[in-house]
Amino acid sequence: MDSLPDGPRGRSDSTGSSTSQGSRSKTVLRQRLSQLMTCIEDLSSDDEAGEEVSRRLDEAFQLCGRFTPTDAYRLHMVTWNVATAEPPEDITSLLLFDALPPTDLYVIGLQEVRATPAKFMSDLMWEDSWSHLFMNTLAPKGFVKVTSVRMQGLLLLVFAKQMHLPFIRNIQSTYIRTGIFGYWGNKGGVSVRFSFYGHMVCFLNCHLAAHMGNALQRVDELEYILETQEFDMFETPHVLDHKVVFCLGDLNFRIQDHGLHFLRSSINGGRLNLLWSKDQLIMMKKKEPFLQEFEEGPLNFKPTYKFDRKSDTYDTSGKKRKPAWTDRILWRVKPKSLPSEDIDEGDEKASMSTVNEDDEDPSW
């Protein structure tokens, strides 16, 4: 996105609820199944008996997740256009360590990570500074990096509590470019998918076309990414085949028609509801069927774009860019009408909280 953040512009969503005492025996069962699966994976791939046992154990994993409606897991997501800035010293305010119930998974989507040729090659050989910071912050809390994927300035990181690692399986990642007619990776999407206790989930971090007049292009790019990205998985070869899809990032949708004075007075007066009807993403959802399948938390936080560096003041430069909710987190549960896993509906709940720090504030 065309902005320079000195603090995150933020949006985050959390999903989860507490696990009952009665589920402890099921947790022990999962642990035993995980140990068995590890042993089976050590067998030769030519061993037909081993393959059959592995398949049966996979089915058992899915059953364990399917029939434990009291079990739920908390997901914390952050999207942040860092505008080529180096990481701050402290990011704990983004991660809400005091949240209850405690977080099980962290998914971090960054855009515009500095990607000059020299810097990008350095990051390929060593961990980039942003990944390093998140790992150093989360590791003392018992989190391990599950995977990451990067395409130029787009970076997607997934962390999980160590106890969940045996139940995170079939991890794959991919990316697709949409910048400069699909040849340049400054815009596009990076994705990670995996099975989490038998549930197929996919996370997509996007950076779409900028500027007020490109709303239709943004919709086209998002639809193209969703339809084109592929995984080497028989049951879930595409993003929308997954039971739950989370789409986060700098989607770049603006607030149209309203003048700068009206926007700022509405924001300063806490009348954010006056702006919702002119939010381009909300407007496009009324026209585009694929967008109508996605849900989003309420826009009850200040627009995350665009602030002066290291301040809570909206853009005072000569450009005087209009505030907008450019940073978004959406989710989609696979419609029941489509062929799908018979999984209990009650395993997903969502809530949203926000923090405002910078010229493009992070979302979480």
N, C-alpha and C positions, 0 to 999 in steps of 0.2 A: 504494500500500500504506500501511497506517496506521503509519508509522514515520518518524523523522527521522534521516537519515544524516549523519554528520559525516565519514564516510569511505565509500568504496565498499563495497558488499557484493558480492562478486565471483564471477563465474563466467565462464570464457572457454574457447572451443574454437578449435583451430587445425587447418587441413587443409593438407596439402602434402607434397611431396618434391622432390628436386633435379632440375634440367633437364640432360640430357646434352649433351655437346659436339656429338653428331650431330644435334641438333635445331636448330642455329643456322641451317642453310639453310632450314628450315621457318619459322623466325621471320622471316627476310628475305622469304620468300614472302608471309607474312601482312602484312608492312609494305607490300609492293608492292600487294597486293590492297586494303589500306586506302586507299592513295593513289588507286587506280582508283575505289574506291567513293566517295571524296570528290568526284572529278570527275563521276561519274555523278549524284550527288545534286544537282549544280548544273544538270543538264538540266531542261527543262520536264517537269512531271508528265504532260503530254499526249503526250510523245514515247514511242510504243510501243516503239521500239527501245531507248531508254534504260531503260524498265521491264524489258525482257527481259534486258538486260545486268546490271542491278541484281540481278535474281532469280538469274541464273547466278553472280554474284559471292557472293551470300549462300550459295548451295550450296557454293561453294568454301571459304568461311569455315568452314562446318560440317565439310567434309572435312578441312581442316587440323587442326581440333580432334579429329576422330574417329580419325585414324590417327597420332597422336603419343603413344603410351602412356608414353613416357619423360618427357613434359612433365607437370609438376604445378605447382600454384600454392598458396601458403600464404594461408589466410584467418584473420584474427584478429578475434574477436567479443567485445564487452563488453556486459553488461547491468547497469544500475545504477538503482535507485530512489533518486533524489537528494532526495526529500522536501522539495521547494521550496527547498533550500539553494542558495546561490550557489556557483559553481565554486571549487575550491581553486586555489592558485597553480600547482601542479605535478601533472600527471597521467601523467608518463612511466612510472611504475611499472605503470600499467595496460596499457601498450602494448607492453612487452617488445621494445624495439628491438634487443636483442642476440640475438634468436631466430635459429636456423639451421635450415633455409634462411630467408632474410629474407622478411618478410611482403609479399604482393602486394596484398591487399585488407584494409581495416579496415571493420567494420560495428559501429556503436555504437548501442545501444538504451537510451534513457533513459526513466524513468517519473517522474511527479510533478515535472516541470520547472515552476517557478513560473508560474502562468497566471492571475493576477488580470486583470481587464479592461484596466487601464491597461498592465500589463506585456505582456500578449498583443498588444495593438495596437502597442506599441513594437517587439516582436520581429517583427511582420509588416513593419514599415517598415525595420528594421535587423536585422542578424544577431543572434540571441539570444546571450547570454553563453557558453552551453555550446558552441554551434557555433563561435563565435569562438575559444574556447580550444582545441578540438580542431584547428581549421584552423591556428592559429598553432603548435601543437605538431607537426603532421604535415607541414606545407608545407616546412619546412627539410629534411625527410627525403625529399623528392621526391614527396609525395602530393598529389593534387588531389581536391577534393570532387566526386564524381560527381553526387550528388543528395541530397535530404533530404525528409522529409515529417513534418508535425507535426499533431497533433490535441490541442488543449489541452495537457495535461501530458505527452503521449506524443511522443517525438521519435526519429526513426530517421535516422542519418547513414551515408553510404557514401563511402569514400575509396579511391582506387586509385593505384598507381604510374603516373606519366605515360605510361610506355611501353605500358601496357595500354589507354589510352583509345580508340585507334582500333578496338579489338575489343570494346568494350562498347557494345551497340546495343539499340535498342527499349526504352528506359528508360520505365517507367511506375510510378506510385504510386497508392495508394488508402487509404482508412481506413473504419472502421465503429465506431459507438458501441454500447456495451452498458450504460452507466450509466443509471439511472432509466428502465427500460423501453425503452432504446435511444434516448432523447432527449438524453442527456448524455454528453459525451466524456471524463469522468474515468476511465472504464474502457472497454476495447475493444481495437482493434488497428490498427496502421498498417503498410502493406506497400510494398515496392519490388521490382520484378522487372526483369530485363534478360537479354540474351543475352551470355554471356561466352565468347568464342572459339567461338561456335556452341552452347554449352550453355545451356539455359534454367534460370535460377536465380531463386528468390524468397526474400525475407527478411521475416519477420513479427515485429514487436515488439508484445507484448501486455501488458496490465495487467488481470488478472482479479479477480473478487470476492474480498473479504477474509474473514477470520474462520474459525475452526476448523470450524464446522458447515456450511460452504458448498461442500464438495468437489464435490458433484453439480452445483451451479450453475456452478462453474468449468469442469467438463467440458462442460456444455451451451454455455457461452459460447464456449469454444475451438472446438467443433464448428460452432457457428453462424458464427463468423468465417471458418473455413476453407471452409465451404460457400457463404457469401454474398458475400464479396469477389470482385469481378470486374475484369478488365482488358480493354481494347479490343484483344485479340490473338486471331487466328483459331485458332491451334494451342494456345494456353495461356490461355484465358479465365478460368480459376479457379486458385486457389493450388495445389491438388493436381495440376494438369495439368503442372506444371513438373518437369523432370528431378530437381532437388534443391531441397528446401524446408528452410529453417532457421527454427525458431520459438524465439524468445528473449524474455525479459522477466520481469516480476514475476508469475509464474503463481500465486503465493500458496498453493500446496499446503503443508499442515502435517504434523507428526508427531503422530499421534493415539494415544490410549490410555495412553501412558507419562506418568508424573508428572514434575514439574519436576526433582526431585532425581535421578531416574534419568537423565533427559536430560543434565543437566549433568555428572554423574559419568561417563557414557559418553563424552561429548565430551572432558572433561578427561583421561580415561584413554586416549584414542585408540582407543576401541572403537566406532567409528562404525558398523560392520557390525551392531551390535545394534539400530540404529535403522532400518535400511533397510526391514525388513518392515512397518513401520508408517508409512512415508512414503506420503502419500495419492496422489501421482502414480503411484508404483510399484504401489500397490494397485489404482488405477483402470485401469492398463494391462492388468491381468489380466481385466477385465470389458468394456472398450471396444475393439472391433476397430479403430477409426480410430487410437487411441493406440498400438496394437501395431505399426503401421507406422512409428512414430517410434523412433529410437535416441537414446541419451544416454550421455555419458561416465560413469564411476563416480563415486559420491558419496564420494570419498575426501578431501574438504575439509570443514572445520567448517561447520555450518549458517550461512547468511549473515544470518539474522534472529534476534533483534533485539538491537542493542548500545546501550549508553549512548553519548551523543554524544562523539565524539572519544576513543574508548577501545576496547579489545578485550574489555571486560566485558559479558556478556549483561545484558539489561534488569534493573535493580535498582529500577525505579519501583514504585509501588504496584500496578500492573497485573501485573508480573512475567510478561511474555509468554514463552511457551515457545519455545525455539530451533526453527528450521525451515529447510529448504532451499526457501525461497520463490522464489529467483532461479534460473532454469533456462535451459539451451540444449539444444534438441532438433534433430534433423535427420531428414529422410526422403528416401530415394532412390526414385524412382518404380518401383513393382513391375514386374517383367518381364512379368507376365501381362497387363498393360494395354497398349494401343497406345502405343508409345513410340519415341523415337529409338534407333537401334542404336548405342549409344555404349559404348565400352570401360569395363568395370567398374573398372579399376584406376586411374581418375583421381581417386578420392576416398579420402583417409585422414584419420582424425581422432585427435586427442589432446587432453588437457585439462589445464590448470594453473590454480591458483587463488591469489588473494591476499586476505588478510583485513585490512580497515582500519577499517570503521565500523559504525554502528548498523544500517545495511543495507549490507553489504559488496558491492562490485561483483563481478560474475562475468565471467571472461574466459577 
